[in-house]
Amino acid sequence: MIEIREIPEADIDRMVDLAGMVFHVDTDDERDGWRPRRAERIGAYDGDVLAGQLASMPLRLAVPGAFLDCSAVTFAGVLPTHRRRGILTSMIERMHAGAVAAGRPVAALWASQGAIYGRYGFGLATRAISLEVDTSRPLGLRTAPDPAPLRLVDAASAADVLDPLYTRALARRPGGLVRDPEWWTRSVLRPLDPDAPGYSGPRVVVHPGGYAVYRAHEDGTIRVADLVADTPEAEAALWRYLASIDLTSRVQAPSRPVDDLLPSMAADPDQVVIRNDHGALWLRLVDVPAALRSRSWATEDTFVLEVVDDRIPANDGRRRLTTGAAPACDRTSEPPDLTMTAADLAAVYLGGNRLTTLVRVGAVTEHTPGAAARLDAALTVPLAPYINDDF
């Protein structure tokens, strides 16, 4: 019989071993890096065997106009010998119940297999692109770089300098997580990046209006780990610096917002190449009315939404949504303007996807002509949602 219960501290190493098994990675050399951060740990035990696990980190997620308490899901996996027994379902149900009890209206994760989590009400809410810049010749920019001086900061003490700049950027663009000191140390500024073998430790350059964290390789490649700026001019100054580092010939940025300015900022568009576009954060609205009331809206309007949620019954049904300066979301028996799953509502919640597209493909039903376009207008955000923190 499978027992779902909390994983004690004594079983942390077993969690690391299980993660190595299900994700097909060798965790022996990086055990400290693989240990989960402060989290609510849920385990599926078959006798003495840890057959499945899920960790939920209580964090804060930037949504349009607000920061919401969020369950950041990680370490989710089930041993191959115990698949198709409902173990993942049971762990997610327990995680959702804990989130509701704690007042966390949203959950988020990075999916190793996207098809799995759509069944649990998660929708793909953000995407990212990767960029490569040819810096074997000077990078011409159409935006005049801010002339304020740049300075290099020691990585060991950089978090205190960078966090205010990052927090300002987070308030402007939804999708990212509030970083605590441990996140800066263990993720952004860790001495070695397992995803970038052969690269140097983190190097930090700071502008009064932004910063860049990067790593260098002896083959002449600069790898940008994190870059934020208050203005296009400050951003141009940081890119100009990165592109002009001696003894280098290219800059790679594995994760940037889909509306990143650099491809349009470059005087020669061929010098900046978008290598790929990939899915990033999956979002789950654990408490639909609380989530809809908490974000800001671009227009004032009223809709009746019918949400289909067979995982969290409290979300299922019709609600009258009023957008604008004083959002409201209350139960109603009125006929719906739109019918959608909880996963599709989560996918559009941050403003990165369009309901009209989901209507066109048949995923969302529009009962009132024009309702999807109106709700798209209300959901609009100035900057595309983006997250640069994998977890």
N, C-alpha and C positions, 0 to 999 in steps of 0.2 A: 504493500500500500504506500502511495506517495504522500508525504507529509509536507505541507507548505508552512514554513516557519522562518523566523529571523536567523540569519547566518551570524554566529558569534565571531568575536575577534580572533579566536583560536583557529578559525577555518579560513582566514584570509589567504594563506598560501594555497589552500585547496581551490579557492576562487581563481587565483592566478593560473593554476594548472588547468582548470576547466576552460578558462578563456583561451589558453594556448591550444587546447584540443579542438574547440569548436571553430576558432578562427584560423587554424592551421599556421600558427606562428610559434617560434621558439622564444619562450619568455624567460629562459634561464639567465641570460646575460643582462636583462633589464628588469629584474623582479621588482626592485623598488619603484621603477617607473610604471609598472603594471599594477601595483597595489591601488585599489580604489581609494579615491579621496573620501572625505567625510560623506557618508551616504547611509540611507536606509537600505539594508541588505536583505533581500528576500531569497530564500533557498528552497529547492524541492529535494527532499531527502527520501531515498529509497533504502530504508534501514540506515546503515552507516554511510551509504554512498551519496555524495552531493551530485545529484543527477541534473540539476538545473539551477540557474541563478539569474538574478536581476538586481541591479543597484539603482537607487533613485536619489540623486543629489538635489537637495533643496537650494535652488538658485533663483536669480531674478532675471527675467527676460524682458528686453526692450520691445514693446509693442507701440503702435502709433500713439504718441502723446502720453505714454505711461510706462511704468515698469511693473510687471506682474510676477507674483510668486509662481515658480515653475518647478515641476519635477523633471530634472534632467536625467533621462534613462540611459544607463550604460551597463556593460557587462552582461547583457542579456544573452543567454545561450542554454542549450539543452544537449546532454550527451547523445551521440548518434544511436546509442543502444536504447534510448528512452523517448525517441520522437513519436509523434502522433498519439500521445496519451493525454493531451490537454494540459500539459505542464506549463507551457508558456502562457496559455489562456488563464490558468489559475494564478500565476504570478502577476500578470498584468492586472487582473481583477483586484488582487490584494493591493497592488500599487495604486490603482485608481481610488480604492476605498480610503487608503491612507492620505492621498492627496485631497480628497473631499474633506476628510476630518481635519486636515491641517489648513484648509482654506486656500489651497493652491489651484487656481482655475485652469491652468494649462500644464501640459506635459510636452516634452520635446526629446528627440533622439536623432542620431545619425544611423541610417539603416544599412546594414550589410546586404540585405535583400529587401528591396522596396515592396515587393508583392506581399510579403508577410504582414507588414504593419498597417497597410491599408485596411486589412480585415479587422483591425482593432481600433479603427477610427482615426488613425494618423493620416494626415495629408501632407504632400510635399509642398512646403511653404516657401522655401528659398532655394535659389540656384546660385552658382558662382562660375566664373570663368578663370582660365589660366592664361597668362600673358608671357611672351618672350620678346625681349628688346635686343636688337643687334646694336651693340655699342662699340663695334670695331671702328666706327666713325662717329663723330659728334652727333648727339641727339638734338635735333632742332625742335623747338617748341613754339606753338602758336600762342601760348599763354606766357606772358612775361613773369618769370620767377620772382617771388618776393625777395628783395635784397637783404632781408634781415640775416644776421650771421647764424651759421650752423655750428653746433658743438658736438663732440663725441662724449658719450657718458658711459662710465663703467657699468657693465651689465649687472654686477652684484648690487649696485645701489640705484639702478634705473627705475624700478617700479614706482617709487615715490614721485619721480619726475614725470613718468609716462601716464600714470593713472588719471590725473585730471584731464589730460588731453584726450585720452581714450573715452572717458566718461562724457566729455562734451560731444564727441563724435557719436557716441551711443544714443544720446538724446535726439540727434538729428536723423538717424537711420534705424528703423526697426529691425529686429531679428537677432541682435547680439545679446550676449550675457554679461551681466555685471561681474567683473573680475575681483576676487579677493587677493590678498598678498600671496597665498599659497598657489593660486592659479598663475599669477605672474611668474613665480619661481619655478614651478613644476612643469609649466607648459610653454609659455612665451619665451622665457629667458633661461630655460634649462641648458646646462653646459653643452650637451650633445643632443642632436635631434635624430632619433632612429629612422625617421623618414628621409633624412638627408645624409647618408653615410659619406664620409670623406670631407665633409664641410667643417669649417671652423666653428668655434663657439659663437654665441650671439654678439653682434656688434650693433651699437645703438647710436643713431645720429638724431639730434633734436633741433628743431626749428621753433621759434616762439609760437608758431601756429600749427605744429604737428610733429611727427616723428616717424622714423623707419627703423625697424629691427631687421637685420639681415645677416646672412652667413656667406662666407667666401670659400671657393674651392680653388685648388692650385691649378686647375685647368682653365682658369680665367672666368668662371661663372659666379655671378652674384645671385644669391637666392633670397628673395624678399619674404620674410616671415610675417610681417605686420607693418602696415603703413596707414596712418590716418592724418588728416589735415583739416583745418578749419575753413580754408578758402582754396579755390583753384590755384591761386598764386603761390600759396605755401606748398601745395601738392606739387606744383611744377618745380619749385626749388628742391624738394626732396628727390624727385625723379632725375633732375639734372645732376645732383650729387651722385646718385647711384650709378648713373650712366657714364660718369667721368672718373671713376676710381681707376687708378693706374694698374696696368698689367691685367686688365680684364677685357673681355670681348662680348659678353652678353649678360643680360639680367633676366632672371626667371622669377615670375610671381605665380606660384601654383594656385593661389586663391585670391580672387579680386571680385568686387561687385559686378553684376552684369551691366551696370551703367557706369563703369569706371571711366574716368575722363581721359586716361592716357591715350587710347586709340584715336580719339578726336583731337587731343592736345598735340600730338606729334605732327610736325610739319610734313614729314614723309610718312604716310600711312603704312607703307610697306615695311617700315623699320620696326613696327610694333605688330606682332602677330598674336591673334587669339588662338591658342592651341586647342582648347576644348571648352565645352560648356557642360557642367555637371550638377546633378542634384545635391543639395546640402541638407538643411534642417527639415525634419518631419515634425509637424505640430499636431497636438491633440487638444481639443477643447474639452476639458474635464467637466467644467461648469459653463455651459453655453451662455446662459443669460448673464452671468457675472463677467465673462470674457467680453461679450458684446457691449455691455454697459461701461466697461473699463477703458476701452480704446477711444481715441479721438476720431472724428468723422469729418470728411471734406465738405459734405453738403447736408442740408436739413431735408429729411424725407421720412416716409413711413412705409413699412412693408409688413406683410404677414408671411413669415417663413415657416415652412413645415420641414422639420429636421428629423431624419430617420436615423436612430441610434439604438441598435439592438444590444450594445455592450453596456451602456449607462442609461437605464430607463428614464432617469430624471431629466435627461436631455431630449428625449423623444417627444414629438408632438409639435403643435403650432404655437408660435409666439408672435406678438405684434412688436416689431422693432421700430423704434423712433430714433433716427440719427440726428446729429447736430450737436449743439452746445450742451444739451441736457439729455443724454441718451437714456432710453428706457427699453426694457425687454420683458414683456409680461405674457402670461398664458392667454390664449384667445380661442374661440370657436369659429372665428370668421374664416371664410374660404382663403386658401393660400395664394399668394402671388408667385411664390417659388417653392419648389420641393427639392431637397438635396440631402445627401448623406452627411453625417457628422464629419467624415473625412474630407469631403469636398468643401464644406464650410471652413474647416481648418486650413485647407490649401489656399483659400482666398483671403483669410482673416488679416494677414499682415500687409496685403496690398500688392503682392508679387505676382498673382495670377488673376485671370479675368473670368468672371462668371459667364459672360457672353460666349466665351470659347467653350466652356463646359456645357452650355446649352446647345451649342452647335454640334458637339460630339455626342449629345444624347445623355450625358451624365447627370445634368440638372434639368428639371422640368420647369418651364416658364408658363405659368397659367395666365398671367396678366402681361400682355404685350408691352415690351419696353422695360419691364421690371428689372431684368438682369443688367441692362445698361445703366439704369438709374442707381442700382446698388453698386455697380462698378465705380460709378462716379463718387459715391459716398465713401467707398473704400480706398480711393486714390491717395497715395502718399508721394511726397516730393522726391524721395530717394528710394530706390529699390531695396527691399529687405535683404540683409546680408549677415552672415555670421562667419567669423574667422577662427572660431574655437571648436575644435573637434573634441569629442568626449566619449 
